[in-house]
């Protein structure tokens, strides 16, 4: 809950942090980017640590470190300290997530594993979607520091319960050594990929720097794959990917995150800047999505246990595609009821995918690699979310840039210089109207109408692209099947 919550709750606190610490916009971006980079780059390595030393120990260290880093952020009096401790949050969060999945895999037998992952998915979904609501309430009524301090009592509770309840399961043939060159190559390749995705909107997708980092990432992954075939105990045995269901599960996780997180990125701007809602109201309007994920995840776990993952996964992605198409029809006058319908459909479609794809990845990996498989699942989701935000953001920016000048002229508004048009376009991309102070009300209303209509056209195209990605994911889902190694869960592992 702590890690998922921090992925979204901090976005609400960023404006307050910027004002309190006198930070620049670029500084504030690093509050998110530093956390995300540390998390995405180290997830698979952190999973390997769990496989080597035990998931219970890794999980508890992650809990303590994450809570301590959160408390340190709340006590920070400079933006540099906030960003530094956010990086530590990401590193300890990377220890937590794969270890949680490794513990579930080792603890529950095959007939109960999907329900366990369903409850895990319910917590992840509720925390991710509930972050803006809780963040808004805390920032509005307490302080920005409270957004981070809240993790301290949660971490203490998790530590106490973990010490009392969790048992350590270790596979008999667990890895005994570390693939240091493999860790370095994979971390470097992941860093270059994520860095390119983070910076591409600022640098431009055609910029030399963007393609330099993307090229370095491809080279790093190629060298990593080559090295893994030659080392005795590789970080990720490439034989894992001979399992078509496991590979399909990883690809499905990426596609799901592109469609879901990429599409949701614009919805928050739509609710707050187009409909004028407060962060708390915007979060409340997303409750149908949250509610359906909470209800749907355990139900999906039970359904997948009975039927296998293929049909629920394909059906979930089909419903996601329909819901994203529905979201492409939203406009400035759409009622709350219609919004709720599409948001609920999205939550109900995502629930079986979150549960099923996780089970397919973790269940098709050998027990001794359950931590690495958990890291793969989380890394796929993080990279998919980053890809979705970057690619759909580029689609939105291109559409707004292409339409704004024509819409502005058609509305017979005062002409803009190229520099003014560029500034206006950047505002419109997040649903804001570029109305200068002192603008007459009638002119301000016309500018707002043009800005919102142009934003809606960009969001509609982005949601359509997300719907197409979800349709592709339907066919990928047909390649999945129940975990071949799931029967080892809860039985074949040694208890320490």
Secondary structure, DSSP 8 states (H G I E B T S, - for coil): -HHHHHHHHHHHHHHHHHHHHT--HHHHHHHHHHHHHHHHHHHHHHHHHHHHH-HHHHHHHHHHHHHHHHHHHHH--SHHHHHHHHHHHHHHHHHHHHHHHHHHHHHS-HHHHHHHHHHHHHHHHHHHHHHHHHHHHHHHHT-TTHHHHHHHHHHHHHHHHHHHH---EE-TT---S--HHHHHHHHHHHHHHHHHHHHHHHH-TT-HHHHHHHHHHHHHHHHHHHHHTTSSS-SS-GGGGG-HHHHHHHHHHHHHHHHHHHHHHHHHHIIIIIS---HHHHHHHTHHHHHHHHHHHHHHHHHHHHH-HHHHHHHHHHHHHHHHHHHTT--TT--HHHHHHHHHHHHHHHHHHHHHHHHHHHHTS-GGGHHHHHHHHHHHHHHHHHHHHHHHHHHHHHHHHHHHHHHHHHTT-----HHHHHHHHHHHTTT-----TT--HHHHHHHHHHHHHHHHHHHHHHHHHHHHHHHHHHHHHTT----TTGGGTTTSSEE-
